[in-house]
Amino acid sequence: MMNAQPDTPSATLNAYDPRYDPLVDAGPGHNRDYAPTYWIATAGTPPKDDGPITQDVDADVVVIGSGYTGLACAIFLAQEHGIKATVLEANCVSWGCSTRNGGQAQISSGRLKRSQWIKRWGLETARKMHAEVSEAFDVFRALILSGKFDCEPQRGGHLYIAHRPKAMSMLEAECRLLNETFSYKAEMLDAETLRREYVYDAEASGAMYEPDGIGVHAGKMAFGYLSLARELGATVHPSSPVMGWETHNGVHYLGTPGGTVRTRAVAIATGGYTPPGLHPRVKSRIMPILSNSIVTRPMSQEEKTACNFKTNLVLTDTRTLRHYYRQLPDDRVQIGSRSAITGADAENPKHLQLLLAGLYRKFPALKDIDVEYSWWGWVDVSHDMMPHIFQPDPSQAVYYAIGYGGNGVMYSAQAGRRMAQKIAGKGQELDLPIFTSPLPGHILAPFRRLGQRLLYRWYYLLDEVM
Ligand SMILES: Cc1cc2nc3c(=O)[nH]c(=O)nc-3n(C[C@H](O)[C@H](O)[C@H](O)COP(=O)(O)OP(=O)(O)OC[C@H]3O[C@@H](n4cnc5c(N)ncnc54)[C@H](O)[C@@H]3O)c2cc1C
């Protein structure tokens, strides 16, 4: 696999480590190759980057992590505030979730639905949060449709598919709420209309249609963000993991293998790959959860007809540990869902089998289809299921934007923009809880995986049995 072409040569890549585990390993590695994803295989040669840090340097603002969040932060720092950031990445550019996801952009952020926002924060705040994600979708749309890069957008909306009859009442209530309380034009589709006009998902009992939804080529989008960030004056340094962090008199000294980067402001955009020792304010604030994804060979015309795959809309189902799936522009099917609990178990074939069983339940005609790509990645789930874009200590210019819970393709653009506003000292009017409160900790942090095992069993009963 090729690394991005640096302006200065970088060392040979280290092998991709499929067993990497953020709760066990000290960090995501150094100069590692990409995961073997469909996106990296088909994104073309990565654009130029700025090569690793090779000496001590000064920077106005450092962004740690070069996924969508880190690159969007660099883009908006330059575009809206005239600040040229220095982005440090441990491995290849956008090596984490941002080249491994399902490429589904939806009008949401975090794992909570509108009804759950109201329960948690009350109606007024929920309405403001809806306005925030609506603005975020506009920001995202403008960025990816600016003509500066092509990430093969599949436009038209999102179908939230009831995986069994019981789920329809929840969808109907959510649809009513969206229309009546948020003036958002969602629509219900019955099973017959869904199967006839969109796709024959054999287990579907109907769906809710949301007009905002775009499928993207995840790798081309990451590479587009990289090119745009550099064009605007940011520098992006792969193979430069931050392995040490000291602060003296307001100056941060970030140690990388090639040199120390000195700066007054640091933005943390390390998602589910956040190393436990990076900074005390993010320690144990995220629960990294593995999600896996496969891409099949292109469907034959017979297979396509049997599945009645008329739509390229992005699709998710109503399981708590949902499936996300769609038909790609080249007639392949992509589908993903939950995976192993630990990195050590990630290669266990049973996780792939579970995902394939999900594919066959939906599309029995695909039971013999070859799977050409299979991979996994660590999703950053926060303990309150929402992202936080926050400055944890007002006396220090340190910020983070983390915690999308598997829903960051769209919102990471706005989160990067919001973090840029805070860094530039223009974030005073951001008064939603996701901007004004820290990522909550967890009192039983060391036992979270035990809890996760129990929760997965409970979700299974909830989704399939009860
Ligand atoms: C399999 C999978 C499927 C998904 N599907 C969807 C989807 O369909 N829709 C959706 O909305 N979201 C999805 N997501 C989530 C989505 O991909 C992310 O929310 C989004 O990419 C934002 O990522 P990020 O930039 O915050 O973090 P990442 O892309 O994970 O980037 C973090 C980066 O930080 C780097 N890093 C960590 N520590 C250091 C350090 N010490 N020094 C330097 N660099 C460091 C890492 O190497 C990594 O590259 C999915 C995620 C996965 C794993």
The ligand as a Gaussian input file, in Angstrom:
#p B3LYP/6-31G(d) Opt

LIG

0 1
 C      -16.131000       0.676000      10.680000
 C      -16.656000       2.068000      10.921000
 C      -17.795000       2.502000      10.255000
 C      -18.283000       3.801000      10.448000
 N      -19.336000       4.212000       9.680000
 C      -19.805000       5.474000       9.816000
 C      -20.856000       5.938000       8.976000
 O      -21.309000       5.254000       8.045000
 N      -21.338000       7.187000       9.206000
 C      -20.831000       7.989000      10.180000
 O      -21.315000       9.107000      10.354000
 N      -19.766000       7.600000      10.937000
 C      -19.238000       6.368000      10.772000
 N      -18.154000       5.977000      11.511000
 C      -17.501000       6.965000      12.400000
 C      -16.686000       7.970000      11.573000
 O      -15.811000       7.275000      10.720000
 C      -15.910000       8.957000      12.472000
 O      -16.813000       9.532000      13.395000
 C      -15.270000      10.063000      11.631000
 O      -14.429000       9.492000      10.675000
 C      -14.518000      11.113000      12.432000
 O      -13.302000      10.593000      12.842000
 P      -12.211000      11.472000      13.592000
 O      -11.507000      12.362000      12.651000
 O      -12.793000      12.098000      14.793000
 O      -11.209000      10.317000      14.104000
 P      -10.316000       9.324000      13.244000
 O      -10.637000       9.318000      11.810000
 O      -10.353000       8.007000      13.947000
 O       -8.870000       9.966000      13.368000
 C       -8.132000       9.964000      14.570000
 C       -6.653000       9.942000      14.177000
 O       -5.880000      10.300000      15.322000
 C       -4.627000       9.660000      15.174000
 N       -3.943000       9.658000      16.476000
 C       -4.309000       9.033000      17.607000
 N       -3.400000       9.270000      18.579000
 C       -2.446000      10.078000      18.045000
 C       -1.259000      10.665000      18.567000
 N       -0.876000      10.452000      19.825000
 N       -0.515000      11.431000      17.744000
 C       -0.901000      11.663000      16.467000
 N       -2.021000      11.113000      15.931000
 C       -2.790000      10.329000      16.713000
 C       -5.011000       8.260000      14.682000
 O       -3.917000       7.619000      14.078000
 C       -6.161000       8.570000      13.715000
 O       -5.741000       8.636000      12.378000
 C      -17.640000       4.684000      11.357000
 C      -16.487000       4.248000      12.021000
 C      -15.999000       2.953000      11.809000
 C      -14.752000       2.516000      12.525000

